[in-house]
């Protein structure tokens, strides 16, 4: 039965395996049908702890046996004194494009080609072996997964309303003709906005969910965003429409995730009973003047409703870092971003987004450290809100999902892989434990994807997406900087070969 399971799994990944084999001959990875990791301490599970030294036998990308003194294999990795954990899962990424780069040029420059090649490696370098793109479609994700070396990606199908986020920046007259036009649902309350030829009968909650399921989506994403920056008073979907989407999604075993970062959007999520909020709450309404007990009671409602929350603290923190004059000297940058792209980011063209944000601050303040400190002060309230609410959610027993929202906008401060590593640091600022962080990045995220029986733990019968570390991540999250091997589908990759410094 187990051999048949392995066979069925392997047939579904033949293309990916072929491409990985091609990569083998470039000496980037070490491949074997069988792999034995010896004398390694395993950390995994709902309440992870460090096991005694064990052997882990892997065959055709599946963990077959965990025990002691297992027979030698074709390939052996000595894990003595090291720690084996599940590959990390980031359930909030956006995989198309290069952060901070927008152009209409017919041919993109060479440094962008280098960046596109590096991005999947950067995710792996920082330990992320599984990703969820929250706004994508089947064809793009299939192309991503067919890369020689890349994390396994899944996607969420968006359902949006006319003039609503995230289509709001588009010209309202042409929104139905954009690439996102097929994601627009028919909302009777906005009937006058639709063109005559809009396929109302095809763009219903039921039919859009059925198409998403057929196309392989793992979830549906809806939006409750009333506006920000230059976009104000955006329409939001009515309660009954989102409840209808949820009803059909659950019928087809799809979870519904809600974009929203305000108290009102979180209240909306509680009312319609979504499965997860994919942002923390940095815009507080009445809670900003409420006492501690009221805030704790608000957080408890998520635990009682079994609604998960992604804090995505780096969304806000990353914006302010655009002004850090020492940003490109930070550890990890050189492994995540190719040198050619770092140079472009510091050019006049590469600074375009920073220059746009600069307009919101006093022109008399000199650039450099003085401006950075001013910006930090302006962001402190929303960041404190995020940290505080995340702490309360954890204290009240709500499930936290790890998601970095990479990138949340055209910000080079939110580069793939590294952005997730910085998100980990913010979780520690809330006072959460390294144990909570690890569980959120593995088992809880696997459950959110409905993949808890194949990834997120180190167990027999599970897919061999694993990380080998020199230090214990339950003691300090700096252990994630000591990854030595990344294992995907049983393929062992030396972490250093994934660094952008190799470009």
MITIDO-103147 format. One line per 5 residues: number of its first residue (from 1); for each residue x, y, z of C-alpha. Coordinates in steps of 0.2 Angstrom, whole numbers, m for minus. Example, Ala and Ser with C-alpha at 12.3 -4.5 7.8 and 13.67 -1.06 7.14 Angstrom:
<rs>
1	62/m22/39 | 68/m5/36
</rs>
This chain:
<rs>
1	0/0/0 | 14/12/4 | 23/8/m12 | 7/12/m22 | 5/28/m12
6	23/33/m17 | 20/28/m35 | 4/39/m36 | 13/53/m29 | 28/52/m40
11	17/51/m56 | 9/68/m52 | 26/76/m51 | 35/69/m66 | 39/85/m74
16	45/93/m58 | 57/78/m55 | 64/79/m73 | 68/97/m71 | 76/94/m54
21	87/80/m62 | 93/93/m75 | 98/104/m61 | 108/89/m53 | 120/90/m68
26	124/108/m64 | 131/102/m47 | 118/112/m37 | 110/98/m28 | 114/80/m23
31	100/68/m28 | 97/50/m24 | 82/38/m24 | 86/35/m6 | 92/46/7
36	97/43/25 | 99/56/38 | 108/49/53 | 109/54/71 | 99/69/70
41	87/77/83 | 70/80/77 | 59/95/81 | 41/94/75 | 22/93/80
46	9/103/89 | 20/106/104 | 37/103/97 | 52/97/107 | 69/90/104
51	69/71/101 | 84/60/105 | 95/57/90 | 86/47/77 | 89/41/59
56	77/46/45 | 76/36/29 | 68/44/14 | 64/36/m3 | 57/44/m18
61	54/60/m8 | 44/52/6 | 49/49/24 | 48/30/25 | 55/26/42
66	61/35/58 | 71/25/70 | 88/20/76 | 102/11/67 | 93/11/50
71	102/2/36 | 114/13/26 | 107/21/10 | 114/27/m7 | 116/45/0
76	119/48/19 | 119/64/28 | 127/65/45 | 115/75/57 | 125/72/73
81	123/87/84 | 110/95/72 | 92/98/71 | 79/92/58 | 63/102/56
86	49/103/43 | 52/115/29 | 44/132/33 | 28/137/25 | 23/155/20
91	5/157/17 | 5/175/11 | 16/179/m4 | 14/186/m21 | 26/178/m34
96	24/188/m50 | 37/201/m53 | 52/208/m44 | 49/219/m29 | 51/238/m32
101	52/236/m51 | 39/242/m63 | 42/245/m81 | 33/246/m98 | 49/242/m108
106	47/228/m120 | 63/220/m115 | 68/219/m96 | 86/222/m91 | 98/208/m87
111	98/212/m68 | 79/209/m68 | 82/192/m77 | 95/188/m63 | 82/193/m49
116	68/182/m57 | 80/167/m57 | 86/171/m39 | 69/173/m31 | 64/155/m29
121	82/152/m22 | 80/166/m10 | 64/158/m3 | 73/141/m1 | 89/150/7
126	79/156/21 | 70/139/23 | 53/141/15 | 49/126/5 | 30/129/3
131	22/145/m3 | 4/151/m5 | 1/165/m18 | m15/174/m12 | m19/181/m29
136	m14/170/m43 | m20/158/m56 | m17/141/m62 | m5/144/m77 | 7/155/m67
141	8/143/m53 | 11/128/m65 | 25/138/m73 | 32/142/m56 | 32/124/m50
146	40/118/m66 | 56/128/m62 | 72/117/m58 | 74/123/m40 | 59/131/m32
151	48/130/m17 | 31/121/m20 | 18/134/m23 | m1/134/m22 | m13/148/m25
156	m29/157/m19 | m42/163/m32 | m48/181/m29 | m66/186/m29 | m68/205/m30
161	m82/218/m33 | m82/233/m46 | m71/248/m40 | m66/238/m25 | m49/233/m19
166	m37/227/m27 | m44/233/m43 | m48/250/m37 | m32/258/m44 | m37/253/m62
171	m48/265/m72 | m66/261/m68 | m71/261/m86 | m58/248/m91 | m58/237/m75
176	m68/223/m83 | m55/222/m97 | m40/220/m86 | m32/203/m81 | m42/204/m65
181	m59/206/m75 | m63/188/m74 | m61/189/m55 | m76/201/m53 | m92/194/m46
186	m109/200/m50 | m115/211/m35 | m133/216/m38 | m130/231/m27 | m119/238/m40
191	m129/232/m55 | m127/249/m64 | m108/247/m65 | m107/232/m76 | m106/233/m95
196	m120/226/m105 | m110/211/m110 | m105/206/m93 | m108/187/m90 | m119/189/m75
201	m124/171/m74 | m106/165/m75 | m99/177/m62 | m109/170/m47 | m102/164/m31
206	m107/146/m35 | m99/146/m52 | m84/156/m47 | m80/144/m33 | m83/129/m44
211	m70/136/m57 | m58/140/m43 | m59/122/m37 | m57/114/m54 | m42/125/m58
216	m33/119/m42 | m35/133/m30 | m32/130/m12 | m43/144/m6 | m54/159/m10
221	m48/177/m6 | m61/191/m3 | m58/209/2 | m64/222/15 | m53/237/11
226	m61/254/13 | m46/264/7 | m28/270/10 | m17/283/2 | m25/291/m13
231	m39/278/m14 | m53/283/m2 | m70/277/1 | m69/261/m8 | m84/250/m9
236	m84/234/1 | m94/218/m2 | m111/216/7 | m112/203/21 | m124/192/12
241	m113/191/m4 | m97/185/6 | m108/173/16 | m114/165/0 | m96/164/m6
246	m91/155/10 | m106/143/9 | m101/137/m8 | m82/137/m4 | m85/126/11
251	m96/114/0 | m80/112/m11 | m68/111/4 | m60/128/0 | m56/140/14
256	m60/158/12 | m47/171/17 | m51/189/20 | m40/204/16 | m42/217/30
261	m31/227/42 | m43/238/51 | m55/235/66 | m70/236/54 | m63/223/43
266	m60/211/57 | m77/214/64 | m83/210/46 | m73/194/46 | m81/189/63
271	m98/193/56 | m97/183/40 | m86/169/48 | m72/168/36 | m58/155/39
276	m44/168/42 | m39/186/41 | m24/188/31 | m18/204/39 | m15/209/57
281	m25/224/63 | m15/240/62 | m29/252/60 | m39/253/77 | m56/261/78
286	m65/261/95 | m52/249/102 | m39/263/102 | m49/271/117 | m55/255/125
291	m48/247/141 | m37/232/141 | m51/220/146 | m62/226/131 | m47/223/119
296	m44/205/126 | m62/201/124 | m61/207/106 | m46/195/103 | m55/181/112
301	m69/182/99 | m57/175/86 | m52/161/97 | m70/157/100 | m75/158/82
306	m60/147/76 | m54/161/64 | m36/162/61 | m26/178/59 | m10/182/50
311	m1/196/59 | 9/202/43 | 19/214/54 | 33/216/41 | 20/225/29
316	21/240/40 | 39/238/46 | 45/236/28 | 38/252/22 | 47/262/35
321	63/253/31 | 63/261/13 | 71/276/22 | 84/267/32 | 101/273/25
326	109/258/31 | 97/245/24 | 108/237/12 | 121/234/25 | 109/223/35
331	114/204/37 | 106/193/24 | 103/206/11 | 118/199/1 | 111/181/1
336	93/187/m4 | 96/200/m18 | 108/199/m32 | 122/213/m32 | 116/220/m48
341	98/223/m42 | 105/230/m26 | 114/243/m36 | 99/247/m46 | 88/249/m30
346	101/263/m25 | 100/272/m42 | 88/286/m46 | 77/275/m55 | 76/262/m41
351	72/275/m28 | 55/279/m36 | 44/272/m23 | 54/280/m9 | 53/297/m18
356	34/294/m18 | 33/291/0 | 45/305/4 | 31/317/m2 | 21/314/14
361	35/321/25 | 42/338/29 | 53/344/15 | 64/353/27 | 69/337/35
366	86/332/28 | 87/315/20 | 97/301/29 | 96/297/47 | 85/312/52
371	72/308/40 | 73/289/44 | 70/293/63 | 55/304/58 | 47/290/47
376	50/278/61 | 41/289/73 | 26/290/61 | 25/271/59 | 26/267/78
381	8/268/82 | 2/256/69 | 16/244/73 | 12/245/91 | m6/241/87
386	0/226/77 | 11/219/90 | m1/222/104 | m16/213/95 | m5/199/90
391	0/196/108 | m18/197/114 | m24/185/100 | m10/172/106 | m15/175/124
396	m33/171/121 | m29/155/111 | m32/161/93 | m23/152/79 | m9/162/72
401	m4/158/54 | 13/164/47 | 12/175/32 | 24/188/26 | 14/196/12
406	30/197/1 | 29/209/m6 | 14/219/0 | 18/233/m13 | 32/239/m24
411	44/239/m9 | 62/232/m11 | 62/231/8 | 51/215/6 | 62/204/m4
416	57/185/m5 | 64/174/9 | 72/188/18 | 56/197/21 | 49/181/30
421	65/180/40 | 62/198/46 | 44/194/50 | 50/181/62 | 59/194/71
426	43/204/73 | 34/189/81 | 48/189/94 | 44/207/98 | 27/203/103
431	33/191/116 | 28/175/107 | 38/160/110 | 50/152/97 | 39/136/99
436	23/146/94 | 33/153/79 | 39/136/73 | 22/128/74 | 14/142/65
441	26/141/51 | 24/122/49 | 9/112/56 | m3/127/57 | 0/133/40
446	m1/115/33 | m18/113/41 | m23/130/33 | m19/123/16 | m27/106/20
451	m10/98/18 | m7/92/36 | m6/74/30 | 9/78/18 | 19/93/25
456	22/102/41 | 28/88/51 | 43/76/52 | 33/59/51 | 33/43/42
461	23/44/26 | 26/63/25 | 34/72/10 | 52/75/13 | 53/94/13
466	65/97/28 | 78/109/35 | 94/104/44 | 100/117/56 | 116/118/67
471	106/126/81 | 90/123/91 | 76/135/84 | 66/132/101 | 79/141/110
476	82/156/99 | 76/161/81 | 94/165/76 | 94/146/73 | 86/149/57
481	102/158/51 | 111/141/54 | 102/131/41 | 115/120/32 | 104/109/21
486	87/112/12 | 79/96/7 | 65/96/m6 | 56/80/m11 | 71/71/m3
491	83/81/m14 | 97/88/m3 | 103/106/m7 | 118/114/1 | 111/131/8
496	126/141/2 | 122/136/m16 | 106/145/m15 | 114/162/m10 | 112/177/m22
501	131/179/m19 | 133/165/m32 | 126/175/m46
</rs>
